[in-house]
Each structure stands twice: as structure tokens, then as C-alpha cells.
Amino acid sequence: QVQLVESGGGSVQAGGSLRLSCAASRSIFRVMTMGWYRQAPGKQRELVATITSGTSTNYADSVKGRFTISGDNAESTVYLQMNSLKPEDTAVYYCYCQRTNRFEYWGQGTQVTVSS
């Protein structure tokens, strides 16, 4: 069973930075898209950023210009550099992977807390 393992979450003051990392427990064959979603208390899980075929990126409007996604499909790794963090970025962040056959994997989540 492949697992996605996130790291890098934590607590930071507004304006600070964090870098999230996600790696698969073993290489995932035919990765199409990797990315990050987040879920704040009382809210639905929402897309933060994705990277497809290792090059095409997509960001939520709320994080454009502040967050940068990168990754390596061959290594089944994905990263999220988060700068200029705001209290509204506080959430559990989940790593996501979709294969070319549409099968999906999800990580267990890592908490990001931004204080004002």
C-alpha cells in the first residue's frame, strides 16, 4: 500500500514562511498530477495548488503570488513553498497524487497554523 507522507507543517506568525514536503513511501507508477489541498475547521477541503506532468501548475486565487508548488513525478515528490502567510491560511494541508488512470492517493495531513 503506497502512502503519501507530508512534513514541514507547524506554527508561524503572519508574514512568515513554511515549506511543505510530500513523498511517497515507494515510487508511484504513471503519476499525472500531484498537489496540495487544505481544510480549515468547519470548512470544506479546497484546492491549494497542483502540478501536472511536472510542469503545468494551477493555484487557488487566494494563494497566487505567495505559494509556489514544485515536484518530481518520477520521484513521486511534491513541495509547497508558502510565503507571506496569513491567519486565513491556517488549515490541515493534504498531499494529493493522481495517476494517469485517475486513481488517487491522499496523505494524512499536516497542520499549518498562522497567528496574527
C-alpha positions in Angstrom: 0.0 0.0 0.0 1.5 3.3 -1.1 1.4 6.1 1.5 2.0 9.8 1.0 3.9 11.3 3.9 3.8 15.0 4.5 6.2 17.1 6.5 7.1 20.7 7.2 3.9 21.9 8.9 4.0 24.0 12.0 3.2 27.3 13.6 4.4 30.6 12.3 3.5 34.3 12.7 1.7 36.2 9.9 4.1 37.2 7.2 6.3 34.1 7.8 7.1 31.2 5.6 6.9 27.4 5.7 7.9 24.7 3.2 5.8 21.6 3.0 7.2 18.4 1.6 5.4 15.2 0.5 7.0 11.9 -0.6 5.5 8.6 -1.4 6.5 5.5 0.6 7.5 3.9 -2.7 7.6 5.2 -6.3 4.2 5.6 -7.8 3.9 4.5 -11.4 2.5 6.9 -14.0 1.9 9.9 -11.9 -0.1 12.6 -13.7 -0.8 15.2 -11.1 0.4 16.0 -7.6 -0.7 18.8 -5.4 -1.9 20.2 -2.1 -5.4 20.7 -0.7 -6.3 22.2 2.7 -9.2 22.1 5.1 -9.8 24.6 7.8 -12.1 23.9 10.8 -15.7 24.0 9.7 -14.9 24.3 6.0 -14.7 22.0 3.1 -11.5 20.8 1.7 -10.2 23.1 -1.0 -7.5 23.0 -3.7 -4.4 25.0 -2.9 -2.1 24.1 -5.8 -1.4 21.3 -8.3 1.3 20.4 -10.7 0.6 18.2 -13.7 3.1 16.4 -15.8 5.8 18.0 -13.7 5.4 21.4 -15.3 1.8 22.7 -15.6 0.8 24.5 -12.3 -2.5 25.6 -11.0 -3.2 27.8 -7.9 -6.1 28.9 -5.9 -6.6 32.6 -6.3 -6.1 33.1 -2.6 -2.5 31.9 -2.7 -1.3 33.1 -6.1 1.9 35.1 -5.8 2.5 33.8 -2.3 2.8 30.0 -2.7 4.9 28.0 -5.1 4.5 24.4 -6.0 7.2 22.1 -7.4 7.7 18.5 -7.7 9.1 15.5 -9.5 6.7 12.9 -10.9 9.4 10.4 -11.4 10.3 10.6 -7.7 6.7 11.0 -6.6 7.5 14.1 -4.5 5.9 17.4 -4.3 6.7 20.6 -2.4 4.8 23.7 -1.4 6.8 26.9 -0.6 4.5 29.2 1.4 5.5 32.8 1.8 3.7 35.8 3.3 1.5 33.5 5.3 -1.8 34.9 6.6 -4.0 33.7 9.5 -6.6 32.5 6.9 -4.0 30.0 5.6 -4.4 28.1 8.9 -5.6 24.6 8.0 -4.6 21.0 7.7 -2.8 20.6 4.4 -3.1 17.3 2.5 -0.8 16.0 -0.2 -2.5 14.5 -3.2 -1.5 12.3 -6.1 -3.4 11.2 -9.2 -2.2 8.6 -11.6 -2.9 8.6 -15.3 -5.6 6.0 -14.7 -7.3 8.5 -12.3 -6.5 6.5 -9.2 -5.9 8.9 -6.3 -3.7 8.9 -3.2 -4.0 11.2 -0.2 -1.7 11.9 2.7 -2.7 12.0 6.3 -2.4 15.8 6.5 -0.1 18.3 8.3 -1.2 21.2 10.4 -0.3 24.7 9.5 -1.1 27.4 12.0 -0.6 31.1 11.3 -1.0 33.5 14.1 -1.7 37.2 13.8 
